[in-house]
Amino acid sequence: MPADPSAETERLRRDELSLFRSDRVAVWGARGLIVAMAIVYAWYTWGHWGDIEVDCGREMYVPVDILRGKLLYRDIWYQYGPLTPYIQAFAFELFGINLKVLYLIGMILVISTALLLLEIGRKFELVLPAAMAPPIFFLAESFRPTIMNFIFPYSYAASLGAVLGLACLLFTIQHAFTNRLRWLVLAALCTSLALLTKQEFGIACLAVLAFEAIASCLSRRSWRELITNCFACAAGLVPALCGYGLWIWKVSARAIFIDNWVMSPGTYTMRTIGRRHMANEGLRFGLYEWSGAALGAAVSVTLWFLIAYANAFAIRRLGLRQLRYFVLVVGADTALALIVIGLGSSAWPGLPGFIGQMVFPKGIFLIGCAFMILAIWKVWRTHGQARNLAEAALGIYAVLVGIRVIMNMSPSSNGIEIFFNGAIFLVFAIVVARVVASGARSLELSKRELLIACMLSAEALLLMIGFFPKPRRLSAPLKTEFGTIYTEADRAAIFPQIVSFIKTHTRNGKDILVVPEAPSLYFFSGMQSPSRWYEVQPGVLNPEQEQEFINDAESAHVQFVLLCNRHEDYYRIAPFGFGYDQAIYEWIVTNYTKIGQFGPRIDLVPSDAPLKPYEAYEMDIYEKKSEK
């Protein structure tokens, strides 16, 4: 009996479509494209990352202090896990103390994260162009000229934690599909390292690991397998247990979890500015805002369905079969979106309006919650079916990592969400692919999946254009003996003067105090902070610790105090000495006399200042009063 021609045609189309999924050349091509894009982004934005005045200074200074023989948590204040600064210190020891070493660490982390997002997406049967959407979006937001980037971030612990969290998720998904114990051990090991890196990622990994270890035994109802899984997880968690056990033995639990980890529940920081701080980052539960987020999520899903339905209708009526015609149809959608957005505007702020709601909705966290709940329900109904286990693991991880920035999940110009929204966007891409498939269900399978690939490629293109980094915001090079970094013009002019002053006026390498926040000056000048607190952030020091800080400065025989005019707009409190740390400021003005200042250079204030008023950088010089 002759073969059915239509069935043969469908088989050939399936074979052609398999290139999107399993062809090794295509997969390695996608990986190579990700690496190439990261290199191009790095070249285009080279050195235009971070902020030399605030947290990035900690990332320079702490590893160097470790190389001096100081012990983290006891001699150096640090509010994250211990793994990252010791990796940085090892890199400095191996390659030399240079900013390029930190940039290289950042590049490794950003490429690793993008590749992990690709591999996880492929596990959920996203055709290859669609699986590229999350890593492309991640790369687009990773090279910002602010402290919220992946190359020179406010905290390398956040970048490394994101990598380890995704690695744990990938290994957990592998275990769900294969039930091989080695993947669970690897997931537990990544969890252990995440716990040693940044707390949020470690907790999320613990939850995913526990869920997988228990739920994967449901289908076989095997107590023996459950016990085996628990032992495997315990073995993988040994590094974290030993690591924290060692530090508790050397320092004490209170010193780590209360005095250093200032965002732990019950600390002085949480009792003063903690609630405001968490709300600023997105942990808000207002009914009006949540209603708007729910509406945004519904609008996004509806738009994807309607556009997919319209595209499928056009493809079916026109009898389109080849890939290039699908590209033309979706290209017309993209062109229309760009016209709506107004690409010609020189001040295009991301992706405004309903287009922005479509490609990255305000309520994306709620989509993640719905995805997680549905997947867990499926696990229960199917007694641990592998695909549902994998989806539940992804949903749990995405929600727990993203909960810190619930209402600020969407990309912004300088938000912390960059470290927490990768997994939730991957969930969104999977949901969009399924919604498009539902809208295009009138098409045969091969055409339907071609349409999914094209539409998610258009999504990635819009996000890449909308959030393309703008390095010109940091226009002035600051050249130091440790490398070049770009910053604002006034800081680039003043920092070399301050570094020169520190080098020429220090007597013992630790007798000049910089307050409230500019630890990079210690790094650039080769100085040590007189106290283990190399910066005094709002709400960190309680009254007893303020006095300890003062005692440290007096023991170091501080001769000069450098006081910068940093305002705390983020916390909405008065500046140093008025809104916080009044005792330290009172000690300065009582025991020291102002003898000069660096700046301000009003002529260097940029004309295209940010939306909030730009205040020129200034550093006051105080000298110790002579004893009569």
C-alpha positions as CSV (number, residue, x, y, z in Angstrom):
1,M,0.0,0.0,0.0
2,P,1.6,3.3,-1.1
3,A,2.6,5.8,1.6
4,D,0.3,8.8,2.3
5,P,1.8,11.8,0.5
6,S,0.5,14.2,3.1
7,A,2.0,12.1,5.9
8,E,5.3,12.0,4.1
9,T,5.3,15.8,3.7
10,E,4.5,16.2,7.4
11,R,7.4,13.9,8.3
12,L,9.8,15.9,6.2
13,R,8.5,19.1,7.8
14,R,9.1,17.6,11.2
15,D,12.6,16.6,10.2
16,E,13.2,20.2,9.0
17,L,11.8,21.5,12.3
18,S,14.0,19.2,14.3
19,L,16.9,21.4,13.3
20,F,15.5,24.0,15.7
21,R,15.6,21.5,18.5
22,S,18.3,18.9,18.3
23,D,20.7,19.6,15.6
24,R,24.1,19.9,17.3
25,V,25.4,22.4,14.9
26,A,22.4,24.7,15.5
27,V,22.7,24.3,19.3
28,W,26.4,25.1,19.3
29,G,25.7,28.0,16.9
30,A,23.2,29.4,19.4
31,R,25.8,29.0,22.2
32,G,28.4,30.7,20.1
33,L,26.0,33.5,19.3
34,I,25.4,34.1,23.0
35,V,29.1,34.3,23.7
36,A,29.6,36.6,20.7
37,M,26.8,38.9,21.8
38,A,28.3,39.1,25.3
39,I,31.7,40.0,23.8
40,V,30.2,42.7,21.6
41,Y,28.3,44.2,24.5
42,A,31.4,44.2,26.6
43,W,33.4,45.9,23.8
44,Y,30.7,48.5,23.3
45,T,30.4,49.3,27.0
46,W,33.9,48.6,28.2
47,G,34.6,50.2,31.6
48,H,31.2,52.0,31.6
49,W,29.8,50.0,34.5
50,G,29.3,50.4,38.2
51,D,29.7,53.4,40.5
52,I,33.1,54.2,42.1
53,E,31.4,56.0,44.9
54,V,29.3,53.3,46.5
55,D,29.0,49.5,46.6
56,C,31.4,48.8,43.7
57,G,34.1,50.2,46.0
58,R,33.4,47.4,48.4
59,E,34.0,44.9,45.6
60,M,37.4,46.4,45.0
61,Y,38.4,46.8,48.6
62,V,37.3,43.7,50.5
63,P,39.3,41.2,48.4
64,V,42.5,43.3,48.9
65,D,41.9,43.4,52.6
66,I,41.6,39.6,52.7
67,L,45.0,39.4,51.0
68,R,46.4,41.5,53.8
69,G,45.5,38.7,56.2
70,K,42.2,40.0,57.6
71,L,39.4,37.7,58.4
72,L,36.0,38.2,56.9
73,Y,33.2,39.1,59.4
74,R,35.7,39.7,62.2
75,D,38.1,42.2,60.7
76,I,36.0,43.2,57.6
77,W,32.3,44.0,57.6
78,Y,30.5,42.0,54.9
79,Q,26.8,41.4,54.5
80,Y,26.7,38.3,52.2
81,G,28.1,34.8,52.2
82,P,31.9,34.3,52.4
83,L,32.5,32.5,49.1
84,T,32.6,35.5,46.6
85,P,35.2,37.8,48.2
86,Y,37.6,34.8,48.7
87,I,37.2,34.0,45.0
88,Q,38.0,37.6,44.1
89,A,41.0,37.6,46.5
90,F,42.3,34.4,44.8
91,A,41.9,36.0,41.4
92,F,43.8,39.1,42.6
93,E,46.5,36.9,44.0
94,L,46.7,34.9,40.8
95,F,46.5,37.7,38.2
96,G,47.4,40.8,40.1
97,I,45.2,43.5,41.6
98,N,43.5,45.2,38.7
99,L,40.0,46.2,37.6
100,K,40.4,44.0,34.6
101,V,40.4,41.0,36.8
102,L,37.0,42.0,38.2
103,Y,35.8,42.6,34.7
104,L,36.9,39.2,33.6
105,I,35.0,37.6,36.6
106,G,31.9,39.5,35.5
107,M,32.3,38.3,31.9
108,I,32.5,34.7,33.0
109,L,29.4,35.1,35.2
110,V,27.3,36.9,32.5
111,I,28.2,34.3,29.8
112,S,27.5,31.4,32.2
113,T,24.1,32.9,33.2
114,A,23.0,33.4,29.6
115,L,24.1,29.8,28.6
116,L,22.3,28.3,31.6
117,L,19.1,30.2,30.6
118,L,19.4,28.7,27.1
119,E,19.9,25.2,28.4
120,I,17.0,25.3,30.8
121,G,14.7,26.7,28.1
122,R,15.6,23.8,25.8
123,K,14.6,21.4,28.5
124,F,11.0,22.7,28.2
125,E,10.9,22.0,24.4
126,L,11.2,25.6,23.4
127,V,12.3,25.6,19.7
128,L,15.8,27.0,19.5
129,P,15.0,30.6,18.4
130,A,12.4,30.8,21.1
131,A,14.9,29.4,23.7
132,M,17.2,32.2,22.7
133,A,14.8,34.9,23.9
134,P,15.6,34.7,27.7
135,P,19.4,34.8,27.3
136,I,19.2,37.6,24.7
137,F,17.0,39.6,27.1
138,F,19.4,38.9,29.9
139,L,22.4,40.1,27.9
140,A,20.5,43.3,27.0
141,E,20.1,44.3,30.7
142,S,23.5,43.0,31.9
143,F,25.7,45.8,30.7
144,R,24.0,48.9,32.3
145,P,26.1,51.9,33.3
146,T,24.9,51.6,36.9
147,I,25.7,49.5,39.9
148,M,23.0,47.1,38.7
149,N,24.9,45.2,36.0
150,F,26.6,41.8,35.8
151,I,30.1,42.9,34.8
152,F,31.0,45.3,37.6
153,P,27.9,45.0,39.9
154,Y,27.0,46.4,43.3
155,S,27.8,42.9,44.5
156,Y,29.5,40.0,42.8
157,A,27.8,37.8,45.3
158,A,24.5,38.6,43.5
159,S,26.0,37.7,40.1
160,L,27.6,34.5,41.3
161,G,24.4,33.6,43.3
162,A,22.4,33.9,40.1
163,V,24.7,31.6,38.3
164,L,24.7,29.0,41.0
165,G,21.0,29.2,41.4
166,L,20.4,28.5,37.7
167,A,22.9,25.7,37.8
168,C,21.1,24.1,40.7
169,L,17.8,24.5,38.8
170,L,19.3,22.8,35.6
171,F,20.6,19.9,37.6
172,T,17.3,19.5,39.4
173,I,15.4,19.4,36.1
174,Q,17.9,16.8,34.8
175,H,17.2,14.7,37.9
176,A,13.4,15.1,37.3
177,F,13.8,13.8,33.7
178,T,16.3,11.0,34.3
179,N,16.0,10.1,38.0
180,R,19.8,9.7,38.2
181,L,21.2,10.4,41.6
182,R,24.3,12.3,40.4
183,W,22.1,15.2,39.2
184,L,20.6,15.5,42.6
185,V,24.0,15.5,44.2
186,L,25.2,18.2,41.8
187,A,22.1,20.3,42.5
188,A,22.8,19.9,46.2
189,L,26.4,21.0,45.7
190,C,25.2,24.1,43.8
191,T,22.8,24.8,46.6
192,S,25.6,24.6,49.1
193,L,27.7,27.1,47.1
194,A,24.7,29.4,46.7
195,L,24.2,29.4,50.5
196,L,27.8,30.4,50.8
197,T,27.3,33.2,48.3
198,K,24.0,35.1,48.6
199,Q,21.2,34.3,51.0
200,E,18.2,34.7,48.7
201,F,19.5,32.3,46.1
202,G,20.6,29.7,48.6
203,I,17.1,29.6,50.2
204,A,15.4,29.3,46.8
205,C,17.8,26.4,45.9
206,L,17.1,24.7,49.2
207,A,13.3,24.9,48.5
208,V,13.8,23.5,45.0
209,L,16.1,20.7,46.2
210,A,13.7,19.7,49.0
211,F,10.8,19.6,46.6
212,E,12.6,17.5,44.1
213,A,14.0,15.1,46.6
214,I,10.5,14.4,48.0
215,A,8.2,14.8,45.0
216,S,10.3,12.7,42.7
217,C,9.5,9.7,44.8
218,L,5.7,10.1,44.5
219,S,5.3,8.0,41.4
220,R,7.1,5.0,42.9
221,R,6.0,5.6,46.5
222,S,9.4,4.4,47.6
223,W,10.6,5.2,51.1
224,R,14.0,3.7,50.3
225,E,14.4,6.1,47.3
226,L,13.3,9.1,49.5
227,I,16.0,8.2,52.1
228,T,18.6,7.8,49.3
229,N,17.6,11.3,48.0
230,C,17.9,12.8,51.4
231,F,21.4,11.4,51.9
232,A,22.5,12.6,48.5
233,C,21.2,16.1,49.3
234,A,23.0,16.0,52.7
235,A,26.2,15.0,51.1
236,G,26.0,17.9,48.6
237,L,25.3,20.4,51.5
238,V,28.4,19.5,53.4
239,P,30.5,22.4,52.0
240,A,28.0,25.0,53.3
241,L,27.7,23.2,56.7
242,C,31.5,23.1,57.1
243,G,32.0,26.6,55.8
244,Y,29.6,28.3,58.2
245,G,30.6,26.0,61.0
246,L,34.2,27.2,60.5
247,W,33.2,30.8,60.5
248,I,31.0,30.5,63.5
249,W,33.8,28.8,65.4
250,K,36.2,31.6,64.4
251,V,33.8,34.6,64.8
252,S,30.5,33.6,66.4
253,A,27.0,33.2,65.0
254,R,25.9,36.6,66.2
255,A,28.8,38.4,64.5
256,I,27.8,36.8,61.2
257,F,24.1,36.7,61.2
258,I,23.3,39.9,63.1
259,D,26.3,42.3,63.0
260,N,27.3,41.6,59.4
261,W,24.1,40.2,57.7
262,V,22.2,43.4,58.5
263,M,19.1,42.5,56.5
264,S,18.4,39.5,58.7
265,P,15.1,39.6,60.6
266,G,15.4,41.4,63.9
267,T,18.6,43.4,63.2
268,Y,19.0,47.1,63.9
269,T,18.8,47.8,60.1
270,M,15.5,46.0,59.7
271,R,14.1,47.8,62.7
272,T,15.0,51.2,61.3
273,I,15.1,51.4,57.5
274,G,14.5,47.7,56.6
275,R,10.8,48.0,55.7
276,R,11.3,51.1,53.5
277,H,14.4,49.4,51.9
278,M,12.5,46.3,51.0
279,A,9.5,48.3,49.7
280,N,11.8,50.3,47.5
281,E,13.1,47.1,46.0
282,G,9.6,45.9,45.2
283,L,8.4,43.9,48.2
284,R,5.0,45.7,48.3
285,F,1.5,44.4,48.8
286,G,-0.8,47.3,48.0
287,L,-4.2,46.3,46.6
288,Y,-4.2,49.0,43.9
289,E,-0.7,48.0,42.7
290,W,-1.4,44.3,42.7
291,S,-4.6,44.9,40.8
292,G,-2.7,46.8,38.2
293,A,-0.2,44.0,38.0
294,A,-2.9,41.4,37.5
295,L,-4.5,43.4,34.8
296,G,-1.1,43.8,33.1
297,A,-0.5,40.1,33.1
298,A,-4.0,39.5,31.6
299,V,-3.5,42.1,28.9
300,S,-0.1,40.6,28.0
301,V,-1.4,37.0,27.6
302,T,-4.5,38.3,25.7
303,L,-2.4,40.3,23.3
304,W,-0.1,37.3,22.6
305,F,-3.1,35.1,21.9
306,L,-4.8,37.6,19.6
307,I,-1.7,38.4,17.6
308,A,-0.9,34.7,17.2
309,Y,-4.4,34.0,16.1
310,A,-4.2,36.9,13.5
311,N,-0.9,35.6,12.2
312,A,-2.1,32.1,12.0
313,F,-5.2,33.3,10.1
314,A,-3.0,35.2,7.6
315,I,-0.7,32.3,7.1
316,R,-3.5,29.8,6.6
317,R,-5.4,32.1,4.2
318,L,-2.3,32.9,2.1
319,G,-1.1,29.3,2.1
320,L,2.4,30.2,3.5
321,R,4.7,27.3,4.1
322,Q,8.3,28.4,4.0
323,L,10.2,30.0,6.9
324,R,11.0,33.2,5.1
325,Y,7.2,34.0,4.8
326,F,6.7,33.4,8.5
327,V,9.6,35.8,9.1
328,L,7.9,38.4,6.9
329,V,4.6,38.1,8.7
330,V,6.2,38.5,12.2
331,G,8.5,41.2,10.8
332,A,5.4,43.1,9.9
333,D,4.2,42.8,13.5
334,T,7.5,44.0,14.8
335,A,7.6,46.9,12.4
336,L,4.1,47.9,13.5
337,A,5.3,47.7,17.2
338,L,8.3,49.9,16.5
339,I,6.1,52.5,14.8
340,V,3.7,52.4,17.8
341,I,6.6,52.8,20.2
342,G,8.1,55.7,18.2
343,L,11.6,54.4,17.6
344,G,12.6,57.7,16.1
345,S,12.4,59.5,19.4
346,S,15.8,60.2,20.9
347,A,14.5,59.6,24.4
348,W,12.8,56.3,24.1
349,P,12.5,55.1,27.7
350,G,12.5,51.3,27.3
351,L,9.3,49.8,26.0
352,P,6.4,52.1,26.8
353,G,2.6,51.5,26.6
354,F,0.9,48.3,25.7
355,I,3.9,47.0,23.7
356,G,5.9,47.1,26.9
357,Q,3.1,45.3,28.8
358,M,3.1,42.7,26.1
359,V,6.9,41.8,26.0
360,F,7.5,42.2,29.8
361,P,4.3,42.8,31.7
362,K,4.1,44.5,35.1
363,G,2.4,41.4,36.5
364,I,5.0,39.0,35.3
365,F,5.5,37.7,38.9
366,L,1.8,36.7,39.0
367,I,2.3,34.8,35.8
368,G,5.1,33.0,37.5
369,C,3.0,32.3,40.5
370,A,0.2,30.8,38.4
371,F,2.7,28.7,36.5
372,M,4.1,27.4,39.8
373,I,0.8,26.6,41.3
374,L,-0.5,24.8,38.2
375,A,2.7,22.8,37.9
376,I,2.6,21.7,41.6
377,W,-1.1,20.7,41.1
378,K,-0.1,18.6,38.0
379,V,2.7,16.9,40.1
380,W,0.1,15.9,42.6
381,R,-2.4,14.7,40.0
382,T,0.1,12.7,38.0
383,H,2.1,11.3,41.0
384,G,5.4,13.0,40.1
385,Q,5.4,12.8,36.3
386,A,8.8,14.0,35.1
387,R,7.8,17.0,33.0
388,N,5.5,18.3,35.7
389,L,8.3,17.9,38.3
390,A,10.6,20.0,36.1
391,E,8.0,22.7,35.6
392,A,7.3,22.9,39.3
393,A,11.0,23.2,40.1
394,L,11.3,26.1,37.6
395,G,8.2,27.8,39.0
396,I,9.3,27.4,42.7
397,Y,12.8,28.8,41.9
398,A,11.5,31.7,39.8
399,V,8.9,32.8,42.4
400,L,11.2,32.5,45.4
401,V,14.1,34.3,43.8
402,G,11.8,37.0,42.4
403,I,9.8,37.6,45.6
404,R,12.2,40.3,46.8
405,V,11.4,42.5,43.8
406,I,7.8,41.6,43.2
407,M,6.5,44.9,42.0
408,N,9.8,46.1,40.5
409,M,10.3,42.9,38.4
410,S,10.1,44.7,35.1
411,P,13.4,46.1,33.7
412,S,14.2,49.6,34.6
413,S,17.2,51.9,34.1
414,N,18.9,51.0,37.4
415,G,16.9,48.4,39.3
416,I,18.2,45.4,41.3
417,E,15.7,43.2,39.4
418,I,18.4,42.3,36.9
419,F,19.7,39.6,39.4
420,F,16.3,38.2,40.1
421,N,14.2,38.3,36.9
422,G,16.0,35.8,34.7
423,A,14.1,32.7,35.8
424,I,10.8,34.5,35.9
425,F,11.3,35.8,32.3
426,L,12.1,32.2,31.3
427,V,8.7,31.1,32.8
428,F,7.1,34.0,30.8
429,A,8.7,32.8,27.6
430,I,7.4,29.3,28.1
431,V,3.9,30.6,28.9
432,V,4.0,32.9,25.8
433,A,5.1,29.9,23.6
434,R,2.1,27.9,24.9
435,V,-0.3,30.9,24.4
436,V,0.9,31.4,20.8
437,A,0.5,27.6,20.2
438,S,-3.1,27.9,21.5
439,G,-3.8,31.0,19.3
440,A,-2.3,29.2,16.3
441,R,-3.9,25.8,16.9
442,S,-5.5,26.0,13.4
443,L,-2.0,25.5,11.9
444,E,-0.4,22.2,11.6
445,L,2.4,21.4,14.2
446,S,5.4,22.4,12.0
447,K,3.9,25.7,11.1
448,R,2.7,26.4,14.6
449,E,6.2,25.9,16.0
450,L,7.7,28.0,13.3
451,L,5.4,30.8,14.3
452,I,6.4,30.4,17.9
453,A,10.0,30.7,17.0
454,C,9.4,33.8,14.9
455,M,7.2,35.6,17.5
456,L,9.6,35.0,20.4
457,S,12.5,36.1,18.2
458,A,10.6,39.3,17.6
459,E,10.1,39.6,21.4
460,A,13.8,39.2,22.0
461,L,14.6,41.8,19.3
462,L,12.2,44.3,20.9
463,L,13.7,43.8,24.3
464,M,17.2,44.1,23.0
465,I,16.4,47.4,21.3
466,G,14.4,48.8,24.1
467,F,17.0,48.0,26.8
468,F,20.2,48.5,24.8
469,P,22.9,49.8,27.2
470,K,23.8,53.5,27.0
471,P,27.4,53.8,28.1
472,R,27.5,57.6,27.4
473,R,25.8,58.1,30.7
474,L,29.3,57.5,32.2
475,S,31.4,59.7,29.9
476,A,34.6,60.5,31.8
477,P,37.5,58.1,32.1
478,L,39.1,57.7,35.5
479,K,42.6,56.4,34.9
480,T,44.3,54.7,37.9
481,E,47.2,52.4,38.4
482,F,44.7,49.6,38.7
483,G,43.0,50.2,35.4
484,T,40.5,52.6,33.8
485,I,36.9,53.0,34.7
486,Y,34.4,55.5,33.4
487,T,32.3,57.7,35.7
488,E,30.7,61.1,36.0
489,A,32.9,64.0,35.0
490,D,33.1,65.7,38.4
491,R,34.2,62.4,40.1
492,A,36.7,61.7,37.4
493,A,38.3,65.1,38.0
494,I,38.3,65.0,41.9
495,F,39.2,61.3,42.6
496,P,42.8,61.6,41.4
497,Q,43.3,64.7,43.6
498,I,41.8,62.8,46.6
499,V,44.0,59.7,46.0
500,S,47.1,61.9,45.7
501,F,46.2,63.6,49.0
502,I,45.7,60.3,50.8
503,K,49.0,58.9,49.5
504,T,51.0,62.0,50.5
505,H,49.4,62.6,53.9
506,T,49.2,59.1,55.4
507,R,51.7,58.1,58.1
508,N,50.8,54.5,58.7
509,G,48.5,53.5,55.9
510,K,45.4,53.6,58.0
511,D,45.2,57.0,59.5
512,I,42.8,58.7,57.0
513,L,39.1,58.0,57.4
514,V,36.6,58.3,54.5
515,V,32.9,58.7,55.3
516,P,30.2,57.9,54.7
517,E,30.7,55.8,51.5
518,A,33.6,55.8,49.2
519,P,35.7,52.6,49.9
520,S,37.1,52.7,46.4
521,L,39.4,55.5,47.7
522,Y,41.0,53.1,50.0
523,F,41.5,50.7,47.1
524,F,42.9,53.3,44.7
525,S,45.3,54.8,47.3
526,G,46.5,51.4,48.8
527,M,45.1,52.4,52.2
528,Q,43.4,50.4,54.9
529,S,40.2,51.5,56.5
530,P,40.8,52.5,60.2
531,S,37.8,50.3,61.1
532,R,36.3,47.1,59.9
533,W,33.4,49.2,58.7
534,Y,35.0,50.7,55.5
535,E,31.7,52.6,54.9
536,V,28.9,53.8,57.1
537,Q,25.6,53.0,55.4
538,P,22.3,54.3,56.7
539,G,20.8,52.1,59.4
540,V,23.8,49.7,59.6
541,L,25.5,50.9,62.8
542,N,23.6,50.9,66.1
543,P,24.6,53.3,68.8
544,E,27.0,50.8,70.4
545,Q,28.7,50.1,67.0
546,E,28.9,53.9,66.3
547,Q,31.0,54.2,69.4
548,E,33.1,51.1,68.4
549,F,33.7,52.8,65.0
550,I,34.9,55.9,66.8
551,N,37.2,53.9,69.0
552,D,38.7,52.1,66.0
553,A,39.4,55.5,64.4
554,E,41.1,56.8,67.5
555,S,43.1,53.6,67.9
556,A,44.4,54.1,64.4
557,H,45.4,57.7,65.2
558,V,43.3,59.1,62.4
559,Q,44.8,62.5,61.3
560,F,42.4,63.4,58.5
561,V,38.7,62.7,57.8
562,L,37.4,63.0,54.3
563,L,33.7,63.7,54.3
564,C,31.8,63.5,51.0
565,N,28.4,65.1,50.2
566,R,26.7,61.8,49.4
567,H,22.9,62.1,49.9
568,E,20.7,59.1,50.6
569,D,17.9,59.7,48.1
570,Y,17.2,56.0,47.9
571,Y,16.3,55.7,51.6
572,R,14.7,59.2,51.7
573,I,16.4,60.2,54.8
574,A,18.7,63.2,55.7
575,P,22.4,63.0,54.9
576,F,25.1,61.5,57.1
577,G,25.3,63.1,60.5
578,F,21.7,64.4,60.3
579,G,19.6,61.4,59.2
580,Y,21.9,58.7,60.5
581,D,25.2,58.2,62.4
582,Q,24.9,61.5,64.3
583,A,27.4,60.4,67.0
584,I,30.1,59.8,64.4
585,Y,29.5,63.2,62.8
586,E,29.5,64.9,66.3
587,W,32.8,63.2,67.0
588,I,34.3,64.6,63.7
589,V,33.2,68.2,64.2
590,T,34.3,68.1,67.9
591,N,37.8,66.7,67.3
592,Y,38.6,67.9,63.7
593,T,38.7,71.2,61.9
594,K,37.8,71.7,58.2
595,I,40.9,72.8,56.3
596,G,39.7,72.5,52.7
597,Q,37.7,70.6,50.2
598,F,37.9,69.0,46.8
599,G,35.3,70.3,44.4
600,P,32.6,71.0,43.5
601,R,33.4,71.7,39.9
602,I,30.1,73.2,38.7
603,D,31.3,73.6,35.2
604,L,31.6,69.8,34.9
605,V,28.0,69.0,35.9
606,P,26.5,67.3,32.8
607,S,23.8,69.2,30.9
608,D,21.8,66.0,30.4
609,A,21.5,65.3,34.1
610,P,19.2,62.5,35.4
611,L,15.6,63.2,36.3
612,K,16.6,63.9,40.0
613,P,18.7,67.0,40.6
614,Y,22.4,66.2,40.0
615,E,24.7,67.5,42.8
616,A,28.3,67.9,42.0
617,Y,30.7,65.7,44.0
618,E,32.5,67.4,46.9
619,M,34.8,66.0,49.5
620,D,35.6,68.1,52.7
621,I,38.9,67.7,54.4
622,Y,39.0,67.7,58.2
623,E,42.3,67.7,60.1
624,K,42.7,66.6,63.8
625,K,42.8,69.5,66.2
626,S,46.2,70.0,67.8
627,E,46.3,69.0,71.5
628,K,47.2,71.8,73.8
